[in-house]
Amino acid sequence: MSERKWTLVVVPPGSGASRVVEVSQRLLKTATGFAGVVGLVALTLGYGTVSHSVDLQRSATLERENARLADELGRLHGELSLLSDTLKTITERDARIRLLANLEPNDPAVHLAGIGGPAGPARPNSLASAGVLGRRAEEVRVDLAALIRRANLLAASFGEASDSLENHRERLAAMPSILPTPGWLSSAFSSMREHPILHILRPHEGIDVVAPMGAPIQAPAGGRVIKTGWETGYGNVIVIDHGYGLTTKFAHCSKVDAQTGQTVKRGQVVAYVGNTGLATGPHLHYEVHLNGKPVDPLRYVLPDVVTD
């Protein structure tokens, strides 16, 4: 059986003669296959070129993003260094404040470690395995965690110091640190002395301050008046409760200004010097009691004090 052929008639434009070309079926299939292969190769090459171009663009974008990320990590690392220096300064001030608050300074090693221990177990998806930038990011995370722990420690320390200072301030406010009236000491605190009028030995549970008649008597510390009135031997008296087990008593007053239950401040006039009761002349008999027991008032008097 003869091979099947295809006849192609080529008609040129214009008045030129037409041409007849016979093509065998095998040749046509070969040409068609070759054209298909060439087209497939061209398509593959075109896809590869486009894919490579896209990869290059992605690579360039990633490089730019990595560069920005590296700059940002560097900036964060610098800010963490500044924050660390700031915390160091605050730590030094914290040590001084704790001393003023009558507290022991924190162990420097504890401050450096944040809480005195490791940063914690490594996370399963640690950034340290993600290349150079991952390792830098992991370092920033660890440094930030340590600084947060140090900041929390300082916050707790300042809170403790604040509470101690507040309590200390209240104790200072309750301390009878000024003489109630200016004058000269005529009789000191003594476990036993001869009474100037009765001429018998008896304890002298306070001090006597000679001052002019009507001289003002000031509260030596803040407190609440718990007693006013007449008392045998002491004449007109006033007693102030300052808290913390401290009370003060003022005797032989010519006049009492404060009322029972009244709150007074250090330096406030509460009475006036007189000679009521068993007294040889105008003076103030002044007592300080700690937890119910008399103590020498002069042990509390400060040479220089700023009144409230």
Backbone torsions as a table, in degrees:
resi	resn	phi	psi	omega
1	MET	NA	128.4	-176.5
2	SER	-73.0	149.3	-178.6
3	GLU	-67.7	137.4	-178.8
4	ARG	-74.0	137.8	-178.4
5	LYS	-123.4	157.4	176.9
6	TRP	-115.7	136.0	-178.2
7	THR	-106.5	124.9	179.4
8	LEU	-112.2	125.5	178.2
9	VAL	-102.7	117.7	-178.8
10	VAL	-100.3	113.3	-178.4
11	VAL	-105.6	112.4	-179.8
12	PRO	-74.9	158.0	176.1
13	PRO	-69.2	152.9	178.1
14	GLY	86.7	-145.8	-174.4
15	SER	-105.8	14.9	-179.1
16	GLY	-69.5	162.1	-178.5
17	ALA	-76.5	142.8	178.3
18	SER	-76.8	155.0	179.4
19	ARG	-121.9	143.2	179.8
20	VAL	-113.2	126.3	-178.6
21	VAL	-124.0	127.1	176.2
22	GLU	-99.7	130.4	-179.0
23	VAL	-125.9	131.5	-179.8
24	SER	-76.7	157.0	-178.4
25	GLN	-64.9	-35.3	179.0
26	ARG	-64.6	-43.7	-179.5
27	LEU	-64.8	-39.2	-179.8
28	LEU	-65.2	-40.8	177.9
29	LYS	-65.4	-39.2	179.0
30	THR	-63.2	-44.8	-179.7
31	ALA	-64.4	-41.1	179.2
32	THR	-63.8	-42.1	178.3
33	GLY	-64.0	-42.9	179.7
34	PHE	-61.9	-43.1	179.2
35	ALA	-62.5	-38.7	178.7
36	GLY	-63.8	-42.5	179.1
37	VAL	-63.1	-44.5	179.2
38	VAL	-60.7	-41.9	179.1
39	GLY	-64.0	-41.1	178.9
40	LEU	-64.6	-41.5	177.8
41	VAL	-63.2	-42.8	-180.0
42	ALA	-63.5	-40.5	179.2
43	LEU	-64.6	-41.8	179.6
44	THR	-63.7	-44.9	179.5
45	LEU	-63.6	-39.7	179.6
46	GLY	-65.0	-41.6	178.5
47	TYR	-65.0	-41.4	179.1
48	GLY	-62.6	-40.3	-179.9
49	THR	-65.2	-45.5	179.9
50	VAL	-64.3	-43.0	180.0
51	SER	-62.6	-41.5	178.7
52	HIS	-63.9	-39.6	179.0
53	SER	-64.1	-41.9	178.1
54	VAL	-64.3	-41.7	178.5
55	ASP	-62.2	-39.2	178.7
56	LEU	-63.7	-41.7	178.7
57	GLN	-64.2	-43.7	177.9
58	ARG	-62.1	-42.2	179.8
59	SER	-62.6	-42.0	178.8
60	ALA	-64.8	-40.3	178.6
61	THR	-63.7	-44.1	178.4
62	LEU	-63.1	-38.9	178.9
63	GLU	-63.8	-41.1	178.3
64	ARG	-65.9	-42.4	178.8
65	GLU	-64.8	-39.9	177.9
66	ASN	-65.0	-37.1	178.5
67	ALA	-64.7	-44.0	177.8
68	ARG	-64.2	-40.3	178.8
69	LEU	-63.6	-40.9	178.6
70	ALA	-63.0	-41.9	178.1
71	ASP	-63.4	-42.3	-179.5
72	GLU	-65.2	-41.5	177.8
73	LEU	-64.1	-38.9	177.0
74	GLY	-63.8	-40.2	178.6
75	ARG	-65.7	-43.7	178.5
76	LEU	-62.4	-39.4	179.1
77	HIS	-63.3	-39.8	177.5
78	GLY	-65.3	-41.2	178.5
79	GLU	-66.4	-35.2	176.6
80	LEU	-65.3	-35.2	176.9
81	SER	-65.0	-42.7	177.0
82	LEU	-63.2	-41.4	178.7
83	LEU	-63.8	-38.0	177.9
84	SER	-63.4	-41.7	177.5
85	ASP	-63.6	-40.3	178.8
86	THR	-62.9	-44.2	178.6
87	LEU	-64.1	-33.0	177.2
88	LYS	-64.2	-43.2	177.8
89	THR	-63.6	-43.2	179.1
90	ILE	-63.9	-37.0	179.0
91	THR	-61.8	-42.0	178.7
92	GLU	-64.0	-40.7	178.2
93	ARG	-68.5	-35.5	178.2
94	ASP	-60.4	-39.9	179.8
95	ALA	-62.0	-41.8	179.8
96	ARG	-68.8	-39.6	-180.0
97	ILE	-65.0	-39.4	179.3
98	ARG	-64.6	-35.6	176.6
99	LEU	-65.2	-42.9	177.5
100	LEU	-63.4	-30.8	-179.5
101	ALA	-86.1	8.0	179.7
102	ASN	63.2	38.4	177.9
103	LEU	-119.2	152.2	176.9
104	GLU	-72.4	137.9	176.7
105	PRO	-62.4	150.2	175.6
106	ASN	-68.7	149.8	177.6
107	ASP	-62.6	124.4	179.6
108	PRO	-55.8	-34.2	179.7
109	ALA	-63.6	-34.0	178.6
110	VAL	-68.2	-41.4	177.4
111	HIS	-60.4	-43.9	-177.4
112	LEU	-65.7	-35.5	-177.8
113	ALA	-88.6	-2.7	-178.8
114	GLY	83.8	-69.4	178.1
115	ILE	-126.0	13.7	176.2
116	GLY	80.6	13.6	-178.5
117	GLY	-143.0	-177.9	-179.1
118	PRO	-69.1	166.2	-178.3
119	ALA	-69.6	-16.0	-179.9
120	GLY	123.1	165.6	-178.3
121	PRO	-65.5	149.3	-179.5
122	ALA	-64.9	139.4	179.9
123	ARG	-76.0	147.8	-178.1
124	PRO	-63.2	-33.2	179.0
125	ASN	-104.4	53.2	-176.7
126	SER	-64.4	141.3	178.4
127	LEU	-70.3	-15.0	-176.5
128	ALA	-62.2	-21.5	-179.1
129	SER	-90.1	4.9	-175.6
130	ALA	-103.6	38.5	175.9
131	GLY	83.1	-168.1	-175.4
132	VAL	-61.8	-48.5	-179.5
133	LEU	-64.7	-36.1	177.4
134	GLY	-62.7	-41.7	179.5
135	ARG	-66.0	-39.9	178.6
136	ARG	-66.1	-40.2	177.5
137	ALA	-63.7	-38.8	178.6
138	GLU	-65.1	-39.1	177.5
139	GLU	-63.1	-42.6	178.2
140	VAL	-62.3	-41.5	179.6
141	ARG	-62.3	-44.6	-179.0
142	VAL	-66.1	-43.6	178.9
143	ASP	-62.5	-42.1	-179.6
144	LEU	-64.3	-41.2	178.8
145	ALA	-62.3	-40.9	179.3
146	ALA	-65.4	-40.8	179.6
147	LEU	-66.8	-36.4	177.4
148	ILE	-63.6	-41.2	178.9
149	ARG	-65.3	-40.5	178.2
150	ARG	-65.1	-40.2	178.7
151	ALA	-64.0	-40.7	178.0
152	ASN	-64.4	-38.6	177.9
153	LEU	-63.6	-43.2	179.5
154	LEU	-65.8	-38.8	178.1
155	ALA	-60.8	-43.8	178.7
156	ALA	-65.0	-39.4	-179.5
157	SER	-66.1	-42.1	178.2
158	PHE	-64.6	-37.3	177.3
159	GLY	-62.7	-43.1	178.5
160	GLU	-64.0	-43.4	179.8
161	ALA	-65.5	-39.0	179.1
162	SER	-61.9	-44.6	178.7
163	ASP	-62.2	-41.6	-179.1
164	SER	-67.0	-42.0	179.1
165	LEU	-64.9	-39.0	179.1
166	GLU	-63.0	-44.3	178.8
167	ASN	-65.2	-40.9	178.9
168	HIS	-64.5	-40.0	179.4
169	ARG	-63.0	-41.3	179.1
170	GLU	-65.5	-37.0	176.8
171	ARG	-65.4	-41.5	177.9
172	LEU	-63.7	-39.0	179.4
173	ALA	-65.4	-27.7	-178.8
174	ALA	-87.1	-8.4	-176.9
175	MET	-80.3	126.7	179.7
176	PRO	-73.9	81.4	-166.7
177	SER	-96.7	1.4	176.7
178	ILE	-125.9	152.6	173.4
179	LEU	-71.2	134.9	-175.7
180	PRO	-62.9	-28.2	-179.7
181	THR	-149.5	143.8	177.3
182	PRO	-71.8	144.6	179.8
183	GLY	167.2	-163.2	179.2
184	TRP	-122.3	145.8	-174.5
185	LEU	-76.1	118.3	179.9
186	SER	-101.7	-20.5	179.3
187	SER	-152.2	127.3	-176.4
188	ALA	-90.7	171.6	176.2
189	PHE	-66.5	133.4	-176.4
190	SER	-153.1	145.9	177.3
191	SER	-71.8	-22.2	-179.6
192	MET	-160.0	133.5	176.3
193	ARG	-153.5	165.1	177.7
194	GLU	-84.9	125.2	-179.4
195	HIS	-66.1	132.0	-175.0
196	PRO	-66.4	-19.5	179.8
197	ILE	-107.7	-46.4	-177.5
198	LEU	-78.9	-20.5	179.6
199	HIS	56.3	40.6	173.6
200	ILE	-128.4	155.0	178.1
201	LEU	-77.2	130.0	177.1
202	ARG	-156.5	155.3	-179.3
203	PRO	-62.9	144.5	173.0
204	HIS	-112.2	98.9	-168.5
205	GLU	-86.7	15.0	177.6
206	GLY	-153.8	-157.1	176.2
207	ILE	-125.8	154.4	176.3
208	ASP	-110.3	127.5	179.5
209	VAL	-117.5	114.2	178.4
210	VAL	-76.1	128.7	-179.1
211	ALA	-150.1	161.0	-179.3
212	PRO	-62.8	151.0	176.5
213	MET	-57.6	130.8	178.3
214	GLY	83.6	3.2	176.7
215	ALA	-63.0	139.9	-176.7
216	PRO	-68.4	143.5	174.8
217	ILE	-110.0	122.6	-176.5
218	GLN	-102.2	148.4	173.9
219	ALA	-67.3	126.8	-177.3
220	PRO	-75.6	-9.9	178.5
221	ALA	-164.9	165.1	177.0
222	GLY	-67.2	149.9	179.2
223	GLY	174.6	-166.6	-179.1
224	ARG	-125.3	131.8	179.3
225	VAL	-70.6	123.0	-178.2
226	ILE	-111.4	-8.4	179.0
227	LYS	-159.3	137.2	169.9
228	THR	-142.9	150.8	177.5
229	GLY	137.4	-164.4	-175.4
230	TRP	-95.6	139.3	176.6
231	GLU	-136.7	132.1	-177.4
232	THR	-54.0	129.1	179.3
233	GLY	86.1	-32.9	-176.4
234	TYR	-98.8	-12.7	-178.0
235	GLY	70.3	-143.0	177.1
236	ASN	-72.3	125.5	-178.1
237	VAL	-127.5	159.7	171.9
238	ILE	-141.4	135.6	-179.8
239	VAL	-122.9	132.7	-179.3
240	ILE	-119.7	132.3	174.8
241	ASP	-97.2	119.7	-177.3
242	HIS	-99.8	-1.0	-176.2
243	GLY	83.1	171.1	-179.5
244	TYR	57.8	28.1	177.6
245	GLY	80.9	5.9	-176.9
246	LEU	-101.6	128.7	171.8
247	THR	-132.1	151.7	176.7
248	THR	-126.4	149.0	-177.2
249	LYS	-131.3	136.2	-178.1
250	PHE	-125.9	125.2	-173.6
251	ALA	-123.7	167.0	179.4
252	HIS	66.5	24.1	-176.6
253	CYS	-69.8	144.5	174.1
254	SER	-80.4	-29.0	-178.8
255	LYS	-155.7	142.3	176.6
256	VAL	-113.4	124.7	-178.8
257	ASP	-90.2	-38.5	-174.2
258	ALA	-76.6	156.2	178.8
259	GLN	-109.1	151.8	176.8
260	THR	-59.8	132.4	-177.8
261	GLY	92.8	-10.1	-177.8
262	GLN	-75.5	141.5	174.6
263	THR	-92.1	130.8	-177.8
264	VAL	-123.9	160.2	178.4
265	LYS	-110.7	160.3	175.7
266	ARG	-60.1	131.5	179.8
267	GLY	91.9	-8.9	179.9
268	GLN	-76.9	135.1	179.5
269	VAL	-71.5	125.0	-178.4
270	VAL	-117.0	-18.3	-178.6
271	ALA	-164.4	-176.6	-178.7
272	TYR	-136.0	146.7	-177.4
273	VAL	-63.5	139.5	177.9
274	GLY	-151.5	-162.5	177.9
275	ASN	-138.0	33.7	178.0
276	THR	-71.5	156.6	-177.5
277	GLY	78.9	-158.1	178.2
278	LEU	-81.9	92.1	-178.7
279	ALA	-140.4	143.6	179.4
280	THR	-89.4	-8.8	-178.7
281	GLY	177.2	174.8	-178.8
282	PRO	-62.4	123.0	175.1
283	HIS	-166.9	166.4	176.1
284	LEU	-107.9	124.9	169.5
285	HIS	-95.4	119.3	-170.2
286	TYR	-123.7	124.7	179.7
287	GLU	-122.5	149.3	171.5
288	VAL	-125.7	129.8	178.0
289	HIS	-118.3	132.9	177.1
290	LEU	-115.2	115.4	-177.7
291	ASN	53.2	39.3	175.5
292	GLY	87.0	-4.4	-179.2
293	LYS	-111.3	136.0	-179.7
294	PRO	-68.6	139.2	176.8
295	VAL	-132.5	163.2	-178.9
296	ASP	-67.6	119.1	-179.7
297	PRO	-61.2	-28.2	-175.9
298	LEU	-68.8	-18.0	179.5
299	ARG	-68.5	-18.6	-178.9
300	TYR	-99.5	-16.3	-174.8
301	VAL	-74.5	127.0	178.2
302	LEU	-96.8	146.6	-178.4
303	PRO	-67.1	-35.7	178.7
304	ASP	-133.4	122.9	-177.8
305	VAL	-144.0	142.4	175.4
306	VAL	-97.2	119.9	-178.3
307	THR	-78.2	159.4	180.0
308	ASP	-65.5	NA	NA
